[in-house]
Amino acid sequence: MKFIYLVDYWVPFPSSEYGGLICLIASNDAEAFAILSQEQTYDEKYAHLIMPNVAKAQKFELASSDYEVGILDSFTT
């Protein structure tokens, strides 16, 4: 079973002026956290804020598990 996650960007103001949204596919919160924490374009010093946002993210179950896990799209400021 896989889910689409809509995760609020975790970097606070003023480093991130308006926040953002990351859309990804993962099987569970731990996998979503691993995907996001390994992404090199996100600032490492805020990595401790990723898991709380993953836990409260909107999650939608996919009808098929054929989808590849990973980040689909990201909008951050």
C-alpha positions, -999 to +999 in steps of 0.1 A: +000+000+000+013+034-009+002+070-002+005+104-016+018+128+011+012+165+010+038+178+034+041+214+046+076+228+041+093+228+075+118+256+072+106+286+093+105+323+084+127+341+075+147+313+059+116+303+041+095+334+035+062+318+026+068+281+033+058+256+007+044+222-001+060+189-010+041+161-027+056+127-026+047+090-027+057+067+002+045+035+020+046+050+055+058+080+075+092+065+081+098+061+043+085+096+037+109+110+063+138+091+047+130+104+013+128+140+025+158+139+047+180+125+019+170+152-005+200+174-010+182+206-020+167+210+015+187+227+042+201+201+066+200+223+097+162+220+097+161+182+093+148+178+129+116+195+118+108+171+089+092+142+109+066+163+128+054+177+094+053+142+079+032+129+108+006+157+104+007+157+065-024+149+045-022+113+032-042+098+004-041+060-003-033+052-039-055+027-057-025+009-071+009+002-055+027+003-089+038+039-083+075+045-076+082+061-042+098+096-042+091+133-045+066+141-072+067+179-070+079+206-046+072+243-042+093+260-016+102+296-009 
